[in-house]
């Protein structure tokens, strides 16, 4: 007997605060685990990947760097980490990391995260995609082609950089 596909009723995006420290830390562990096949990152002797407690905490204190949590019908579904962009003018913010649990992929969770971070912002954004993460690069190329952005500019890749860098500028209203 074939089961019907799961249904999804409500996607909610919330800012992560100190009460969500443990949840964000565990989601980051899942993110690092999934990325290990292309990042070559090893698990530490503690059994965890290299996401420090202090590093996670820095996204929860209300400064320039922050985290958003995605929820589907009240269940954790993913996150986005936003940072102040460093050294890539004119970008003001960087979408540092975005992760959606496999169960919720292809169901609008990532698009909802983007709709509540990058799309409403008039400031330029930096998107860094790991060169070895072909699936992420395909995802972003598709998104860039669909966005109401006036400009998505690939930055010159340094040979030693692990990233493809894109600056998304002048996001325009859909009717523009």
C-alpha positions in Angstrom: 0.0 0.0 0.0 1.4 3.4 -1.0 1.1 6.1 1.5 -0.1 9.6 0.4 2.5 12.3 0.4 2.8 14.2 3.7 0.8 17.4 3.8 2.1 20.7 5.0 -0.2 23.3 6.5 1.8 26.2 7.8 5.4 27.5 7.4 6.5 29.9 10.1 9.7 31.8 10.4 10.8 33.1 13.8 13.9 34.9 15.0 16.0 32.5 17.2 16.7 33.7 20.7 18.6 32.3 23.6 15.9 29.8 24.4 16.5 28.2 21.0 20.3 27.8 21.5 20.1 24.0 21.9 17.8 23.6 18.9 20.0 25.8 16.6 23.1 23.9 17.8 21.6 20.5 16.9 20.3 21.8 13.5 23.9 23.0 12.8 25.2 19.5 13.6 22.8 18.0 11.1 23.9 20.6 8.5 27.6 19.8 9.1 26.8 16.1 8.9 25.1 16.5 5.6 27.8 18.7 4.2 30.6 16.4 5.3 30.4 14.5 2.0 31.7 17.5 0.1 33.4 19.5 2.8 35.6 16.7 4.0 35.1 17.9 7.5 35.8 15.2 10.2 33.8 14.7 13.3 35.6 15.7 16.5 36.6 13.3 19.2 33.6 14.6 21.2 31.3 13.1 18.5 30.3 16.6 17.3 31.1 18.7 14.3 33.0 21.9 14.7 30.2 24.3 15.7 31.1 26.0 18.9 28.6 26.9 21.6 29.9 30.5 21.6 29.6 30.7 17.8 26.0 29.6 18.0 25.3 32.0 20.8 26.6 34.9 18.7 23.5 34.5 16.5 21.1 34.7 19.4 22.1 38.0 21.1 20.3 40.5 18.8 23.4 42.0 17.1 24.3 42.3 13.5 24.5 38.5 13.1 21.2 36.6 13.7 19.5 33.3 13.1 16.0 32.6 11.8 14.3 29.3 12.5 11.8 27.7 10.0 8.9 25.7 11.4 6.4 23.5 9.6 3.2 22.9 11.6 5.1 23.7 14.7 8.0 21.3 14.0 11.6 22.6 13.5 12.3 22.4 9.7 15.5 24.5 9.2 17.4 27.7 9.7 19.1 30.7 8.1 22.1 32.4 9.5 22.6 36.1 8.6 25.8 38.0 9.1 27.1 41.5 8.4 28.9 41.1 5.0 32.7 41.5 5.3 34.9 42.7 2.4 32.5 42.4 -0.5 31.1 45.8 -1.3 28.4 46.8 -1.8 26.9 43.8 0.1 25.6 44.8 3.5 24.4 41.4 4.7 25.4 37.8 4.0 23.2 34.8 4.0 25.9 32.8 5.7 24.1 29.5 5.9 20.7 28.1 5.1 19.6 24.5 5.9 16.2 22.7 5.5 15.7 19.3 6.9 15.4 16.7 4.1 11.8 15.9 5.0 10.8 19.5 4.2 12.8 20.2 1.0 10.9 21.1 -2.1 7.9 22.3 -0.1 8.6 26.1 0.1 10.5 26.3 3.3 13.7 27.7 1.8 11.7 30.2 -0.3 9.8 31.3 2.8 13.1 31.9 4.6 14.4 33.9 1.7 11.1 35.8 1.4 11.5 37.0 5.0 15.2 37.8 4.9 16.7 38.8 1.5 13.7 39.7 -0.6 12.2 42.5 1.5 15.5 44.1 2.1 16.6 47.1 -0.1 20.3 46.5 0.9 22.6 44.4 -1.2 23.2 40.8 0.0 26.1 38.5 -0.4 25.4 34.8 -1.1 28.4 32.5 -0.8 28.1 29.0 -2.2 30.7 26.3 -1.6 32.3 25.4 -4.9 32.1 21.7 -4.0 28.4 21.8 -3.2 26.9 21.3 -6.7 23.4 20.9 -5.4 23.5 24.3 -3.6 24.9 26.0 -6.7 22.1 24.6 -8.8 19.5 25.8 -6.2 20.9 29.3 -6.1 21.2 29.6 -9.9 17.5 28.6 -10.2 16.5 31.1 -7.5 18.5 34.0 -9.0 16.8 33.4 -12.4 13.3 33.6 -10.7 13.9 36.6 -8.4 12.8 40.2 -9.0 16.3 41.4 -8.5 17.7 44.1 -10.8 21.2 42.6 -10.4 22.8 39.3 -9.4 26.5 39.7 -10.0 29.0 36.8 -9.6 32.2 38.0 -8.0 35.6 37.0 -9.4 36.5 33.7 -7.8 39.9 33.6 -6.1 41.5 30.3 -6.9 42.1 29.6 -3.2 38.6 30.5 -2.2 36.2 27.6 -1.4 33.2 29.8 -2.4 31.4 31.1 -5.4 30.3 34.7 -4.4 27.2 36.5 -5.6 26.0 40.0 -4.8 22.3 40.4 -5.1 21.4 44.1 -5.5 18.4 46.3 -5.8 15.7 43.8 -5.2 12.7 45.2 -6.9 9.0 44.7 -6.2 7.5 41.9 -8.3 5.5 44.3 -10.4 8.5 46.5 -11.3 
